[in-house]
Amino acid sequence: MYKILTALFMFFSLSGLAQQPTLKGGLASFVKINTIYPKYSLANCIQGTVNIGFKLNAKGEVYASSVKKGIGTDLDDEALRLIRMSSKKWDVPTSHDTTSLLVVPINFALNSQDCNSTSVRDIALAIKNYKDEEELIKVIKNFYQNKEKGIAKAEDEPRITRIKTDLGIDDEYLESRINAGLKKIKQGDKQGACEDFNFVKYMGSGKANDLLSKHCN
């Protein structure tokens, strides 16, 4: 049985020692309640710290959020999702510079017998495999972006289709990404939702086009 231990937080601000924004109820508590340990990292006992950079406007809304230093697996996506979910829940001092970058290191940890016996080598291999798949996804995206511009080579498409098949990127998977995007819209995470919808688009599908027009223009 896996147990998520905790997520540890500390603010770093690139704007100096001015009074910092605070999350209503506390950031540590918020993340502990809302964390869903991602499947790949959970199955492969991957743990570690992800640094998320983001900015807050005067209303406490998160914008310009990104992974500053990650692990290279779906833990990066989960840390980013959590920070984006915190949008509109921040108390922002009037003295806060809304253009300044805030960086939060989030520590993911697991406690289980299986993970205690997993070797460092096995974990490193799992991270490499995940990154290798991400590189193949970039190849697919690049092809369909070029196709949109009219500069893709038609003879490359069968190879791209094979890569998608090998990675399990089928209609069912794309529907799951659309559903994930719709959930993010409800959470107020427009940026994350549009990333999901664009992912579907650049996997060569038109399934998310209406959603892109509605939410992402």
N, C-alpha and C positions, 0 to 999 in steps of 0.2 A: 504494500500500500504506500503510495506516494504521499508525502506531506510537504506542502509549500511552507517553508520556514518563515521568511519575512522579506520585506523589501526595505532597504535602508536608503535614506535620503539626506542629501546635504546640498544646499544651494551654492552655486558659484555664479557670481554676476560679473560681467565684464565692464560694468559701469562704476565700480568702486564700492564703497562701504555704505551707500545710502540704504534707508529702510527698505526691506524686501517685501514683496507681496506674500500673502499667506493664503493657503487653501482652507476654506471653511470646513471644519471638522478635522483638519490635519491631513497632510499629503500621505503620510505613512499609513494611516487608517484607510484612506480612500483607496489606495492601491491594494492593500491587503484584502479589502472587501471585493474589489473588482477584477483582480488578476485571474486570468484563465491560463494556466500554464500551457503553452503551445505544444501541439502534438509531437512534432518531430523532436524537439529538445527534450520533452518528457520521456519519449520512448528510448532516447539515446543518452539519457542522464547528463545532458548538457546544462551547465550552470555558469554563472558569471555576472559581470556588471556591464550594463549598457548605459552610456551617457547620452541623454537627450537634450538638445538645445532648442529653446523656444522663446518666443516673445509674447508679451501680454499687452493688450491695449487697455485704455482707461476703464473699460467695462468688465475687465477680467476675462476677456476672450483670448484663447490661445491662437496664435497665428505664426506662420513661418517656422513650423516645427520640423525637426529632422534629427536623424541619428548622427551624433558627432563622433562617437567611438562605440562600435558594436562588437558582437561576438561572431557575427556572420551567419546566424541562423534565424529561425522564426522568433527567438527571444527579442531580437531587435524590433520586429514588427509589434510585438506585444507591449514593449516598453513605450513605443511611439503611440500606440493606440490608447494606452492609459493616460498619457499626458494630454492627448487630444480630447479624451473624454472629460478631463477636468475643466474644460473651457466653460466660462461663465460662472465658475464656482470660486473664483479668486477674489480676495479683497486686495485692491491695488492702492497703495498710498498715493496721494496727490503729487508727492515729490518723485514718484517713480518715473524713470525715463522709459517711455514705451518703445523706444527703438533699441534698447539694450537687450543683449542676449543673456538669458538665464540658462544654466546648465545643471541638470539633475542626474546624478549617477544612481541607477536603480540596480540593486543586487538581487538576482534570482538564485535561490538555493533549494535543493531537494534533500530529503532525508529518507532513505529507504535501503533495505538490505541489498537489493539489486544494484543500486547506484554505488554503494560502498565497495562493491566488488568489481565495478567497471574500471578498466585500466585507462590511464591517461592516453595511451596509444589508441584505444578504441574510440575514445571521445574525440581525439584529434582527427581520426579517419572519418567519423560521422560529420564533423564540421566541414571537412574537405569535400565530402560527397554532396553536402547541401550547397556549398559554394559552387561546385561544378555544375549542379543543376541550374543554379541561378545564372551562370554564364551561358548555358544553353538557352534559357529563357530570353536573355538579352539578344541572342542571335535571331530568335523568332521575332521579337519586337522590332529589331532593326530591319528585318525583311519586310514586315508589313508597313512599317513607317515609310520605307523606300517605295513600296508598292503604292501607297497613298500619294506619293510625290511623282509617281510614274517613272521611277528609275530602277525598279527591281528587275532582276533577270527572271523571266518566266521559267526557265529551265531549273531554277533553284527551288521552286515551290514543292516538288515532290519530296525533296530532302527535308524541307522545313516541316512538311506534313508528317514525315517519319519521326522527326524529333519530337513533335507534339504527341504523337502516339506513344513513343517510348516514355515520355514524362507523365502520361496519363492526363493530358490536357484535352478532355473531351467535352461534349455538351453538358454533361452532368457537373463536371468540375467548374465550367464557366458559369453555370446557373448558381453554383454555391458562392462564387465570387460576387455575382450580382446581388444575391441575398445578403451577403456580408456588407456590401456597399449600402443597401437599403437600411440595414440596421444602423450603420454609421450615420446615415442621414438623420435618423430618429434621435441619435445621441448628440447631434449637433456637430459631428465630425465631417464637414463637407469635404475638406481636403483629402481625408482618408477614403471617403466614398468615391470621389472622382478618380483617385488612384486605382481603385478596384474596377471602376467602369472603363477606364482607359486600358487597364490590363486586358479586359475582355476584348476591347476593340483591336488592340495590337497583338492579339492571338488569332486575328483573322476572322473575327465574328462581328456581326452587326447586332447582336442581342442587346447590347447596352446603349445603342445609338440614341434612342429616345431619352434615356436617363441622362446621358451626357448633355443633350440639348437642353433638358429641363433644369439640371442642377449645376452644370460645369462650364457654362459660357459666361 
